[in-house]
Amino acid sequence: MEFIIKIGQFLLSLSLLIVLHELGHFIPAKAFKTRVEKFYLFFDVKYSLFKKKIGETVYGIGWLPLGGYVKISGMIDESMDTEQMAQEPQPWEFRSKPAWQRLIIMLGGVFVNFLLALIIYIVASFAYGDSDISATSIKDGFLIENQILKDIGFKTGDKIVKIDGEAIEFESDIRKNIIGAKNVTISRDGAQQTIDLPVDFLGQLSSSKDRSLFDLRQPFIVKQVLDTSLNKSVDLKKGDIFKTINGQPAQYFDQIQPILEANKGQSVSAVLLRDNSTIERTLKVDNNAKLDIQTITSVKTLEDLGYLKIIRKEYSFTESFGVGLNKFTGQISSYFGQLKAIFNPKTGAYKGVGGFKAIYDIFPDTWSWPAFWSLTAFLSIMLGVLNLLPIPALDGGHVMFLLYEIISGRKPSEKFLEKAQMVGFFILIALVLFANGNDIVKAIFN
């Protein structure tokens, strides 16, 4: 069921983005009386799942879900229709239109991607508001399990105060701002110190089996004792909170586990908090270092017990425009920062580049409309930025040659554009193979 939910969100988001991106090319093409021969969701290699001709355009759904396309007459694109290009230009063809019209047609897909993301951020801000964990409210710091972070100097219990000198307000800011960061200021035992991140920090994370960063520490709060537990007859109630075991601090999972490992097959004395009073219980640890007690892990419960504070904000319709715009510009800035890190070999960030599997993985295994729209907005920005890269075969490659034509007054020859398109196509295939190859390598070795 979890797979169905994840793949459903993945395909719905991908289909929405592809159709709207191609619509961004289709609408200005039709407005400038340019013939559009095909409008396809997914690629129709050899055959289509569905197709229907309406007017001069064939609308269809292909079987290969790697993207989509519109085929515009008289345009040198991935179809490499050299037969059509060898004929005399017709007034309804792309190549016969003024450069400024061709430029608008080529920028239409990216424009729609950015507009869609902006609209989603505005509407979602109004409909759902915002909720995030106050970074300063997190009691007893973060859980640090990744050995890479430990080697750099982080320890469980550290509180994140600043990243590159910028104060961290919310817990979600940490993962977003640490990409490409040079240092992190932490608070440890009441004193602040700065930890420098290595240049290849992102590369190390990408190569590691453990990609965890700064996780919330989970207090040990009893939900129920399992029927198979050696402690099923012990008087434990839902909501009991562990404080110590054998006199050692045992409030969090990370504190309890080493104690249990050291007491396999033995009995331990535990002090718990129940309704603001302490109780003491003798518990048995099995040979697998387990108590077989199911625990409560909801963030809402942690907030109710004072372990953290969730900041909730609701916005009026007018306020949502400013909030949505800030989210939009912030996400674009963040993604350009990621691309900068990826194209810098010293960072090793290219090791973390992923393909369709990586995109599939970011969707939650439970259906959440706020999460779906947030991820769709992010992917729309990602698609828009990637399409702007000046690589022939991408929109950005066509735009690059069109800008050259507008500025110089000289149009590149069709032979040159055909060769550039072939080079760009192979570059694009190489990038797709690299990204999805990374997914395969991670799946096998991690």
N, C-alpha and C positions, 0 to 999 in steps of 0.2 A: 504493500500500500504506500509506503514511504517513497519507493521508486516512482510509482505512478504520479504522486503529487509533485515530486521534483521534476520529472520529465514533462509533466503537464505545464508547469510554470515556465520551464525552459523553452518549450516549443511555442507556447502562447506569446511569450515576450519576444522571442526571435522572429516569429511570423509578423507580429505587429510592427517591429522595427524595420524589417525588410520591406513590407508593403508600403509603409509610410515613406521610407527613404526613396524607393523607386517612384512613388507618387510625386515626390519632390522634383524628379526629373520629368515625369510624364506631363504634369500640369503646365509648366512653362513651354514645353515642347509643343503641346497642342495649342497653347495661346499664341505661339509664333507660327502656327500653321505648318509644323514639322510633322512628317508622318512617323508614327510609332507602330512598328510592325508586331512587336510582342511585349507583353507585360506578364512576367512570371515570378511567382513565389517558388523558391527553390529552383534547382537546375534540372532541365529536361534532357539529360544526356540520353540519346537514342529514343526515348519515349516519355510521355507525360502521364501523370495520374488523372489529370483533367485538363481539357482545353475547349475553348469556345470562341469563335470569331464574332466580334461585334464591330460593325463598320469595317475599318481598315486594320484593326488591331486584334491579335489573337491573345486572349487572356487565359492563363493556365497555371497549373501547379505541377512542378517537377517532382521527381522521386528522391533527388539528392539534396538533403537539407543543409547545404553549405553556403547559402545566400540566396540571391535573386537578381533579376535584371530586367531592364527594358531595352529592347533593340530598336534603335532610332535609325531611320533610313539615312544613308549617306554619311555615316559616322564610323570612323576607324576605331573599333572596340574589340572585345575579346572574341567576337564571332569571326573576325578576320575575313569578312565577306569581300574578298578581292574582286570577285566577278562583278558585283554591283559597283564597286569603286572604279572599275575599268571603264564603265559607261560614262556618257556625258552627264554632268551634274544637272539635277532637276530642281525646279524652284521649291519643291516641298521637302528637299533633303537638308540634312543638318549642315553639310559643307557649303550649301548655297546661302546660308543665313549670315547676317553681319556678325562680326566677332563678339560684340557686346551681348547679342542674343544667345549665342552659343555659350558664352561665359555664364549667363544666368541659368541656362539649362543645366550646365554641369555643376553649378553651385547649389542647385535646388535641393538635392538629396541631403547635403550637409546642413543646409539651412533648416530643413524640416527636422533633422535629428536634434539640432540645438533648440529649435522652437518647441519640439515635443518635450524635451527634458525640462525646459523652463516652465511650460504649462503644468507638467506633472508636479514639479516642486511647489508651484503656487497653489494648485488645487489640493494637493496632499497636505500642505501646511494648514489650509483652511478646514479641510475635512477631518484630519486626524490630529492636528497639532504636533507637538514635539514632546518626547519624554526621553530623558537621559540621566545617567547616574552622575551626580556631582563628584568630581575627582577628589575634592578636599574632604568629602564626607566619608570616604571609604575607611572603615576602621581597621587598624592593624596592617595596612598596606596590601600589596599584591602577592600572589603566588608566583614564584619563579621556579620553573622546572626545567626549562631549556638549558642544556649545558653550555651553549654558546653564550647566553646571557650571563650565566654564572662565571664563565671564564673572563668575560669583560669586566665583571665586578659587581653585578647585581645580586641581591639576596632576597629571599622571601621575607616579606614585611616592609620592603621599601615602598615609599609613597612617591609617585611621579609628580614633581612640582612644575618643571619647565622642560620644554624641548627646544633646543637652539635658542634659549633665552625667552621664548614665548610661554607665558603661563598657561597651564592646562586647566581648563574649566570643567570639561566633561570627560568621562571615561572613554567615550568613543573617539575623542580627539587624539588619544595616544597612538592607536594603530594608524590613523590617518596622517598624523604629523611626523611619525618616526621615519617615514619613507624619505630617504635622502638626507636625514638629519645627521649632524656632526657630533652632538653631545646631548646628554640628558641630565637634568638636575633632579636629584632625589632627596627625600628627607628620611634619615635613618637614625633612630634613637634620639629624635628631637633636633638633630643637626643636619644641615644641608651640605651636600657635596655634589660635584659634577663628574659624570662618567663620560669619557670620550668614546665614541663609537668608531670601530675600524672602518676604513674606506670600503672594504668589501663585506660590510655587515649584511646587506641584503643578499649577496651571493652566498654567504655562509648559511643564512636562514633557508635559502632556496635549495641548498644541497643537503640540508639536514632532514632526517626523518621526523624530527620534532620541530614543528613550525609554530609552537605556542610562543606567546610573548608575555604579556602581563595579564594574568587571569585573576578573577575574583577568588579570594580564599573562601572555602566553603566550611562554615561551622558545622559541627556534628550535632544535628537536631533530630531527635527520634521521631520517625513517622509510624513505624510498626516493627515488631520483632517477628521475624520469619518463623513459620511453623517448623522449619528444619533446623532452627538455631539451637545451640546448646543453652541459650539464655531465654527460651520461650516461657519458662516459669517465673522469671524475674519480674518484679513489679516495675515495669517501665511504661510510661504513658506518652502519647503523642504530644510533642512540644517540649519534652525534657531536653535540656541542653547540657552537653558534656563540658566540664570545666577542667578536671584533672583526672589522671589515671596513675595510680601508684605515686601520688604526690607530684607528678610532672604535668606541666601545662598540656591540656588535651582539648582545647576549644575548637581547633580546626583539624580537618582531615590530614593536612601535612604534618601536624604535630602528633596525631594519634598513630599514624601508620608505623613509624619507627618503634614506638612503644610496643605495638602489637607484634611486630616482627621479633622483638627481643623476648617476647613472652608466649611464644607458640606453645599450645597445649597446656597452658597454665591458667590459674585464676588471677584476676587483677582487681584492685579496689578502685572504684570510680566514684567521683563526686560530680553530681549533676545539679542543675538549677531547675526547679519546678515551682512555678507560680511565685517567683521572687524568694523562694526558700531553697536551701541546699539540702540534698538528700545523698546518702551514700549507698552504693550497691556493689555486691561482689559479682563479677562477670567472668565467664569462661571464654578463653581465646582458643579457637580450634587450631588444628595443625597447619592450616593455610593462612594463619595470622588474621582471621576474620572473626567478627562478632555476630555476623549475619543479622544486622539490624538495618532496616531500610530507613533512609533519612530524607528530610525535607530540604529541597534545594532551590525553591522558587525565590526569585528576586524580590517579589512582593513580601514574602515572609521575612527576608533579610532586612527589608526596609522597616517593617513593623517592629522588629526586634532591635532596631537602632544600629545595624551593621553598616548601613549606607543610606543615602537619601536620593530619591528619584525626583528630579525637577520636571514638572509637567507644565507645558505652556499651551494655551489655546490662543488663536489669532482671529481677529475680525477679517472680513473679506478684504478690506483695504490693506490691513497689515500683512496679509498673506502675500501680497505682491512684493513687498520689500524683503520679506523673509525668504520667499522662493527665489528671488533674484540673487540674494546673498549665497544661498545654497548652490545655485547654478554656477555662479562665478567661482565659488570656492572649490567646487568639484572639478571644473575645468582646469583651474590652477594646479590642483592636486594631481590631476592626470598628466598634465604636461611635465610636472615634476617627476612622475613615474617614468615617463618616456625618456626624459633627460638621463635618469639613472640607468635605464635599460641600454641606451646607446653609449654609455660610458663604460668601456670594458673593465676599468679598475674596480667598479662597484660590484661586478659579478651579478648584477640584477637580472641580466639576460637569462640566467639559469632558472629564474622563477616564471619566465614567460610561459603561458599555458594556452591551450586551444579550447575546443568545444567541451572537453571533459572539465577543464578548470571553470568554465562559465557555468556548466551544469552544477558543479559543486557549491557555488556560492548561493544557490537557492535553498531555502529552508525545507526540511522534510515535513513541515506542517503548513497548511495553506494560510497565508497572511497577506491580505490585500495591501496594508501599508508597506510590508517588506517587498512584495511583488512590484509595486509602483516605484519604490525607491531604487530597487535593482534595475528596473527597466529604464529609469531616468539615467542611471549611471552608465548602463550599456549603450544608451542612445548617444551620450556624450562620447563614449569610447569609440563607437562606430563613426561618429562625425569627425573626431580628431584623426583617427586612422585613415579615413578616406581623404583627408586633406594632405597627407604625406605626399611629397612631390615624386611619386613613383608612377611611371607610365603604366596604364591598366587600372589605376585608381583615379578617382575624380580629381585628386590633387595633381596628378600628372597631366591630365587634359587642361586643367586650369593653368598650370605652369606654361604650357605651350601657347595657350590663348593669351596670357598676359604678355608673353614675348611678342606675339603678333600685334597686339594692341599698341605696345610701346614702340616697337621697331618699325611697324608698318609692313613687315614682311611675314608672309605665311609659310611655315615649314612645309616642305614638299610632302605629298602623300606617301611616297616611298620611305622617307625618313620617319614619318609618323608610324608607318606599319612596322618598321624595324624596332622603333622605340617601344611600340606596343608589345612586340614579342619579347624584348628584353624585360620589360616591366612584368609581363605575364610570368616569366620564369623566376624573377625575383619574388613575385607574390606567391608562387607555388612553393618556393624554397622557404619563405617565412611561415606559410601554413604548415608545411611538413615539419619545420623546426619546432613550432609551437605545440603541435599535436604530438610530435615525437617526445617532447618534454613530458607531456601527460603520460605517455606510455612508459617512459623510463621511470617516472615517479611511482606509477602503479605497480611496476615490477619490483623495483628495488626498495620502495618505502612501504 
